[in-house]
Amino acid sequence: MHGFRAWLLRAFGAEIPAPFQVVIFPTARVVFPWRLALAPRAMVGPDVLIYNPAPVRLDTGANVSQRCHLCAATHDFSRWSMPLVPRPIVVGRNAWIAADVFVGPGVTIGELCVVGARSVVVRDLPPCKVCVGNPCRPIKDRAAPAGP
């Protein structure tokens, strides 16, 4: 039923050019579907929350594991009205965001980047790195995956 869920998100405005080539688990939640873009082979795992007042894009092969929270907005706490400040999130080609990771507004996660479980990502992460922690930081290089 992943294809049906992708088709349903498309019906509400999501940019999903190949709905039967993405994986979207039934417990995943997308607040504003019209601000979501999923490239082929992207995956949104169980219990993922995508809060996206700004665009969120998962490039080809991007994988967001269970219980992750992608939050594409914050508030300007320097003003009494605390207005919403939306900023886009981009998850690069074949990047993997492991379980329970928080990704904050305005973050770009580089191609082939691996983000370790329970990390808190508040700054851009470079491509081809393994990154962990709170705040998340690169700890080593990631080689290109071997063949099947």
C-alpha positions in Angstrom: 0.0 0.0 0.0 3.0 2.3 -0.1 2.2 3.3 -3.6 -1.4 4.2 -2.6 -0.2 6.4 0.2 2.2 8.1 -2.2 -0.7 8.6 -4.6 -2.8 10.0 -1.8 -0.1 12.5 -0.8 0.1 13.5 -4.5 -3.6 14.1 -4.5 -3.0 16.6 -1.7 -0.2 18.3 -3.6 3.0 16.4 -2.8 5.6 16.3 -5.5 6.1 12.6 -6.1 6.9 11.8 -9.7 7.0 8.0 -9.3 4.5 7.1 -6.5 5.0 3.4 -6.9 8.8 3.8 -6.4 8.7 5.3 -2.9 8.0 3.8 0.5 5.7 5.6 2.9 4.7 3.7 6.1 1.1 4.0 7.2 2.0 5.6 10.6 4.1 8.4 8.9 2.6 11.9 9.3 3.0 14.8 6.9 1.5 18.1 8.1 1.5 19.9 4.8 1.6 17.5 1.9 1.8 20.2 -0.8 5.3 21.1 0.6 6.7 17.6 0.4 8.8 16.3 -2.4 9.9 12.6 -2.7 12.2 11.4 -5.4 12.2 7.7 -6.5 13.4 5.2 -4.0 12.9 7.6 -1.1 11.6 6.1 2.1 9.6 7.6 5.0 9.6 5.1 7.9 7.1 4.2 10.6 6.0 7.0 13.0 8.0 9.7 11.2 6.7 13.2 11.7 7.3 15.7 8.9 6.3 19.1 10.1 6.8 21.2 7.0 5.5 24.8 6.9 8.6 25.1 4.6 9.4 22.6 1.8 10.9 19.2 2.7 12.7 17.3 0.0 14.0 13.7 0.0 16.3 13.1 -2.9 16.6 9.8 -4.7 17.2 6.9 -2.3 17.0 9.1 0.9 15.9 7.0 3.8 14.2 8.4 7.0 14.0 5.7 9.6 11.4 5.1 12.3 10.3 7.9 14.8 12.4 10.7 13.1 11.1 14.2 13.3 11.8 16.6 10.5 10.8 20.1 11.7 11.0 22.8 9.0 10.2 25.8 11.1 11.1 27.6 14.4 9.9 30.7 16.1 11.6 34.1 16.3 11.8 34.3 20.1 13.4 37.8 19.9 10.0 39.2 19.2 7.0 39.2 21.6 4.7 37.8 18.9 7.1 34.9 18.3 6.3 34.6 14.5 6.9 31.3 12.8 10.2 31.2 10.8 9.9 28.4 8.1 13.1 27.1 6.6 13.4 24.2 4.1 15.0 20.8 4.8 16.8 18.7 2.1 17.9 15.1 2.5 20.5 14.3 -0.1 20.7 11.3 -2.5 21.1 8.0 -0.7 21.4 9.6 2.7 20.2 7.6 5.7 18.7 9.2 8.8 18.7 6.5 11.5 16.0 6.0 14.1 14.7 8.8 16.4 16.7 11.6 14.8 15.5 15.3 15.0 16.3 17.4 12.0 15.8 21.1 12.5 14.8 23.9 10.1 17.1 25.0 7.3 19.2 21.8 7.4 20.7 20.1 4.3 22.0 16.6 4.8 24.6 15.7 2.1 24.5 12.9 -0.4 25.4 9.5 1.1 25.5 11.0 4.6 24.6 8.7 7.5 23.0 10.3 10.6 23.3 8.1 13.7 20.3 7.2 15.8 18.9 9.8 18.2 21.1 12.6 16.8 20.0 16.2 16.8 20.8 17.9 13.5 20.7 21.7 13.6 23.4 22.5 11.0 24.1 21.2 7.5 25.9 17.9 7.3 28.5 17.2 4.6 28.2 14.5 2.0 29.8 11.1 2.4 30.2 11.3 6.2 29.0 9.4 9.2 27.5 11.9 11.7 26.3 11.5 15.3 25.5 13.3 18.5 23.7 16.2 20.0 24.5 18.4 18.3 25.2 16.1 15.4 28.7 16.3 13.9 30.8 14.3 11.4 33.0 11.6 12.9 34.3 9.7 9.9 34.1 9.3 6.2 31.6 7.0 4.5 32.8 5.0 1.6 30.4 4.4 -1.3 28.4 1.2 -0.6 29.5 -2.0 -2.2 27.4 -3.8 -4.8 24.4 -6.0 -4.0 
